Amino acid sequence: MKLLPSLLAAGVLSTYAHAQTAPAKLPAFDVASVKANKSDDPPFANIPLGPGAVFTPTGGLLSAKNFPLIQYILFAWKMSATEFMNLRPQLPEWVMTDRFDVQARAEDNPDKDTFRLMVRSLLAERFKLAMRSEKREIPVSAFVLATPGRLGPQLRLHSAGGDCPRSADPAPTLPTVSGGYPAPCGGIFGMPPEKPADQRIAARDITMDFLARSLPTTETNRPFVDHTGLKGTIDFILEWLPARTGPAPAGPEPDPDQSGLTFQEALAKQLGIKLESTKAQLEVLVLDHVEHLTEN
């Protein structure tokens, strides 16, 4: 499984029924092993440790190898790009770099969101991880339709019915359906771009809020929120030339024919969406405590 921090998940944060009520105990694995991994092996997990609902039941087994702790945190808190952007400065560097294997088993056959909660319990036990959420008013870029009532050519309302699986086999090439959309539903997938330097992502049957929360905040240095008013779920394909974050590479200037649209140009031309600067009250995650691995 490829680690894609730019496609982080929409967050679902812990809530409390009353300020004086102790939080309910989270579900936990029956047995679990967490070990440091110093190999150069590629990361792999039998459950997608990412944003969406894509999931194949595993009979209660979680097997993940060579991921940094941040990836397990992102999964456990179903974290959005906005939440990651705010959490990142609070984290010790080893949380981003040191890698770990997790082998864990639970009774029955839990769904993906139950696995998330069990990973929270495991991280609290082995890394003494404690986090909380709070609301803050921060500057954002709001999605609005460039022309009211009109969608771009690569954005459509999802049609109910038809084949829309919530699982994806680990294959080199993701299967697609008519129009080039990914066959699996419920997640955002990286797709082969039409131009070599571009980034291309696509999804079926997700909400506009999920899309806004999952897009890379590095493109505007502000989190995205959805103000389109679109109801239900959508399908989309978006391709753009990512903003350069470092010095220009040595060599000749790129061929203009190989250069794609900027992020905002792609939003407008492909999805019919423009960005408006505003402020919004958003939930952010706050790190209270974390320690390096407590061995099994």
C-alpha positions as CSV (number, residue, x, y, z in Angstrom):
1,M,0.0,0.0,0.0
2,K,1.5,3.3,-1.0
3,L,1.6,6.1,1.6
4,L,-0.1,9.2,0.2
5,P,-0.2,11.9,2.9
6,S,-1.7,14.4,0.4
7,L,-4.9,12.2,0.3
8,L,-5.7,12.1,3.8
9,A,-9.1,11.1,5.2
10,A,-12.0,13.2,6.4
11,G,-11.9,13.2,10.2
12,V,-14.4,11.7,12.6
13,L,-13.5,12.9,16.0
14,S,-14.3,11.6,19.5
15,T,-17.3,13.1,21.1
16,Y,-18.6,13.3,24.6
17,A,-22.2,13.2,25.7
18,H,-21.5,15.5,28.7
19,A,-18.5,17.3,29.9
20,Q,-18.6,15.4,33.2
21,T,-19.2,12.0,31.7
22,A,-16.2,9.7,31.2
23,P,-15.6,8.7,27.6
24,A,-16.8,5.2,26.8
25,K,-14.1,2.6,26.7
26,L,-12.9,1.9,23.1
27,P,-12.9,-1.6,21.7
28,A,-9.6,-3.3,21.7
29,F,-7.8,-6.2,20.0
30,D,-7.7,-9.6,21.8
31,V,-4.0,-10.0,20.9
32,A,-1.6,-7.6,19.3
33,S,2.1,-7.2,18.6
34,V,3.8,-3.9,17.7
35,K,7.5,-4.0,16.6
36,A,9.9,-1.5,15.2
37,N,10.9,-2.1,11.6
38,K,14.2,-0.8,10.3
39,S,14.1,-2.6,6.9
40,D,13.8,-1.0,3.5
41,D,10.8,-3.2,2.6
42,P,7.9,-1.4,1.1
43,P,4.9,-0.7,3.4
44,F,2.0,-3.1,3.2
45,A,-1.3,-3.5,5.0
46,N,-4.2,-5.9,4.5
47,I,-6.6,-3.1,5.3
48,P,-6.3,0.3,3.4
49,L,-4.9,2.6,6.1
50,G,-6.4,5.6,4.3
51,P,-9.4,7.9,4.1
52,G,-12.3,6.1,2.5
53,A,-14.7,3.3,3.0
54,V,-12.8,0.8,0.8
55,F,-12.5,-2.4,2.9
56,T,-12.6,-6.1,2.5
57,P,-13.5,-8.0,5.7
58,T,-10.4,-9.8,7.2
59,G,-11.9,-12.1,9.8
60,G,-10.6,-9.8,12.5
61,L,-6.9,-9.7,11.4
62,L,-4.9,-6.5,11.0
63,S,-1.5,-7.0,9.4
64,A,0.5,-3.8,8.7
65,K,4.2,-3.7,8.0
66,N,6.8,-0.8,7.9
67,F,4.5,2.2,8.4
68,P,5.4,5.3,10.4
69,L,3.4,5.9,13.5
70,I,1.7,8.9,11.8
71,Q,0.0,6.6,9.3
72,Y,-1.6,4.6,12.1
73,I,-2.7,7.8,13.7
74,L,-4.2,9.0,10.4
75,F,-6.1,5.8,10.1
76,A,-7.3,5.6,13.7
77,W,-8.7,9.1,13.7
78,K,-9.9,9.1,10.1
79,M,-7.9,12.3,9.8
80,S,-8.5,14.9,7.1
81,A,-5.7,16.9,5.4
82,T,-6.8,19.9,7.5
83,E,-6.4,18.0,10.7
84,F,-3.0,16.7,9.6
85,M,-1.8,20.2,8.7
86,N,-2.7,21.4,12.2
87,L,-1.3,18.3,14.0
88,R,2.0,18.1,12.1
89,P,3.9,20.9,14.0
90,Q,3.0,19.2,17.3
91,L,4.6,15.9,16.5
92,P,8.1,14.7,17.4
93,E,10.0,13.9,14.2
94,W,10.3,10.2,15.0
95,V,6.5,9.9,14.7
96,M,7.0,10.8,11.0
97,T,10.1,8.7,10.3
98,D,10.3,5.6,12.6
99,R,8.4,2.7,11.2
100,F,6.5,-0.1,12.9
101,D,4.8,-3.4,12.2
102,V,1.4,-4.2,13.7
103,Q,0.0,-7.7,13.9
104,A,-3.3,-7.8,15.7
105,R,-6.5,-9.9,15.9
106,A,-10.0,-9.3,17.2
107,E,-13.0,-11.5,17.8
108,D,-15.7,-11.7,15.2
109,N,-15.3,-9.8,12.0
110,P,-15.1,-6.0,12.7
111,D,-15.8,-3.4,10.1
112,K,-13.3,-0.7,9.1
113,D,-14.5,1.9,11.6
114,T,-14.3,-0.6,14.5
115,F,-10.7,-1.4,13.4
116,R,-10.0,2.4,13.6
117,L,-11.2,2.5,17.2
118,M,-9.2,-0.6,18.1
119,V,-6.0,0.9,16.7
120,R,-6.7,4.0,18.9
121,S,-6.7,1.7,21.9
122,L,-3.5,0.0,20.8
123,L,-1.7,3.3,20.2
124,A,-2.7,4.5,23.6
125,E,-1.4,1.3,25.2
126,R,1.9,1.0,23.3
127,F,2.8,4.6,22.6
128,K,0.9,6.3,25.5
129,L,-0.8,8.4,22.8
130,A,-3.3,10.9,24.0
131,M,-5.2,13.3,21.7
132,R,-8.2,15.6,22.0
133,S,-10.2,17.8,19.6
134,E,-11.2,21.4,19.9
135,K,-12.9,24.0,17.6
136,R,-11.0,26.8,16.1
137,E,-11.9,29.6,13.6
138,I,-9.3,29.5,10.9
139,P,-8.9,30.8,7.3
140,V,-10.1,28.4,4.7
141,S,-10.7,28.1,0.9
142,A,-14.3,27.3,0.3
143,F,-15.6,25.3,-2.7
144,V,-18.4,27.0,-4.6
145,L,-19.8,26.3,-8.0
146,A,-18.3,28.7,-10.6
147,T,-21.7,28.7,-12.3
148,P,-24.7,28.0,-10.0
149,G,-26.4,24.8,-10.9
150,R,-23.8,23.7,-13.4
151,L,-21.1,21.0,-12.8
152,G,-17.9,20.6,-14.6
153,P,-17.3,17.9,-17.2
154,Q,-15.5,15.6,-14.8
155,L,-17.8,16.0,-11.8
156,R,-21.2,14.3,-11.7
157,L,-23.8,13.3,-9.1
158,H,-23.5,9.6,-8.3
159,S,-26.3,7.4,-9.8
160,A,-27.8,5.0,-7.4
161,G,-27.8,1.3,-8.4
162,G,-25.3,-0.5,-10.5
163,D,-22.1,-2.2,-9.4
164,C,-20.3,-0.1,-6.7
165,P,-18.0,-2.4,-4.7
166,R,-16.5,-1.2,-1.4
167,S,-13.4,-3.4,-1.8
168,A,-10.4,-3.3,-4.0
169,D,-7.9,-6.1,-4.7
170,P,-4.2,-5.1,-4.5
171,A,-3.5,-5.1,-8.2
172,P,-0.9,-3.1,-10.1
173,T,-3.7,-1.5,-12.2
174,L,-6.9,-0.3,-10.7
175,P,-10.0,-1.4,-12.7
176,T,-12.1,1.3,-14.1
177,V,-15.7,1.8,-15.4
178,S,-17.1,3.9,-18.3
179,G,-15.6,7.4,-18.3
180,G,-12.4,6.3,-16.6
181,Y,-13.8,6.4,-13.1
182,P,-12.4,3.8,-10.6
183,A,-14.5,0.7,-10.3
184,P,-14.3,0.6,-6.4
185,C,-16.5,3.1,-4.6
186,G,-16.1,5.0,-1.3
187,G,-12.4,6.1,-1.6
188,I,-10.2,8.5,-3.5
189,F,-7.6,6.7,-5.7
190,G,-4.5,7.8,-7.5
191,M,-4.8,7.2,-11.3
192,P,-2.4,7.2,-14.2
193,P,-2.2,10.8,-15.4
194,E,-2.5,11.9,-19.0
195,K,0.6,14.0,-18.7
196,P,3.7,12.6,-17.1
197,A,4.2,15.4,-14.5
198,D,0.6,15.6,-13.5
199,Q,-1.2,14.1,-10.5
200,R,-4.6,12.5,-11.2
201,I,-7.1,11.3,-8.7
202,A,-10.6,10.0,-9.0
203,A,-13.5,8.5,-7.0
204,R,-17.1,7.3,-7.1
205,D,-19.8,7.6,-4.5
206,I,-18.1,10.0,-2.0
207,T,-19.5,13.3,-0.6
208,M,-18.3,16.8,-1.6
209,D,-17.2,17.3,2.0
210,F,-15.0,14.2,1.9
211,L,-13.4,15.5,-1.4
212,A,-12.7,18.9,0.1
213,R,-11.2,17.5,3.3
214,S,-9.0,15.1,1.4
215,L,-7.4,17.4,-1.2
216,P,-3.8,18.6,-0.6
217,T,-3.6,21.8,1.5
218,T,-0.1,22.4,0.1
219,E,-1.8,23.8,-3.1
220,T,-3.3,26.9,-1.2
221,N,-1.8,26.6,2.3
222,R,-5.4,26.7,3.6
223,P,-7.8,23.9,4.3
224,F,-10.7,23.4,2.0
225,V,-14.4,23.3,3.0
226,D,-17.4,22.5,0.9
227,H,-19.9,25.4,0.2
228,T,-21.3,24.0,-3.1
229,G,-24.6,22.9,-1.5
230,L,-24.5,19.7,-3.5
231,K,-26.4,16.9,-1.8
232,G,-25.9,13.1,-2.0
233,T,-22.7,11.7,-3.4
234,I,-20.5,12.4,-6.4
235,D,-18.1,10.9,-8.9
236,F,-15.1,12.9,-10.1
237,I,-11.8,12.9,-11.9
238,L,-9.2,15.6,-11.3
239,E,-5.8,16.0,-12.9
240,W,-3.4,18.9,-12.2
241,L,0.3,19.8,-12.2
242,P,1.3,19.9,-8.5
243,A,2.8,23.1,-7.2
244,R,6.6,22.9,-6.9
245,T,7.7,22.9,-3.3
246,G,11.5,22.9,-3.8
247,P,14.1,24.3,-6.2
248,A,13.6,23.9,-9.9
249,P,15.4,20.7,-11.2
250,A,18.5,21.2,-13.3
251,G,18.2,20.8,-17.1
252,P,16.1,22.3,-19.8
253,E,12.7,23.9,-19.2
254,P,9.8,21.4,-19.5
255,D,8.0,21.0,-22.7
256,P,4.9,23.2,-22.5
257,D,2.9,20.3,-24.1
258,Q,3.9,18.2,-21.1
259,S,2.8,20.8,-18.5
260,G,-0.7,20.5,-17.1
261,L,-3.2,22.8,-15.4
262,T,-2.6,24.4,-12.0
263,F,-4.7,23.1,-9.2
264,Q,-7.2,25.9,-9.3
265,E,-7.4,25.8,-13.1
266,A,-8.2,22.1,-12.9
267,L,-10.8,22.7,-10.3
268,A,-12.5,25.3,-12.5
269,K,-12.2,23.6,-15.9
270,Q,-12.7,20.0,-14.9
271,L,-15.1,20.2,-11.8
272,G,-16.7,23.6,-12.3
273,I,-15.5,24.7,-8.8
274,K,-13.9,28.0,-7.8
275,L,-12.3,28.9,-4.4
276,E,-13.4,31.7,-2.2
277,S,-11.4,32.9,0.8
278,T,-13.3,32.9,4.1
279,K,-13.1,31.7,7.7
280,A,-14.7,28.7,9.3
281,Q,-15.0,26.9,12.6
282,L,-13.2,23.6,12.2
283,E,-12.4,20.7,14.5
284,V,-8.7,20.3,15.0
285,L,-6.7,17.6,16.8
286,V,-4.4,18.5,19.7
287,L,-1.6,16.2,20.8
288,D,-1.4,15.9,24.6
289,H,1.2,13.1,24.9
290,V,3.1,10.5,22.9
291,E,6.1,8.2,23.8
292,H,8.2,5.9,21.8
293,L,7.2,2.3,21.5
294,T,6.6,0.3,24.7
295,E,7.8,-3.2,23.7
296,N,5.3,-6.1,23.8
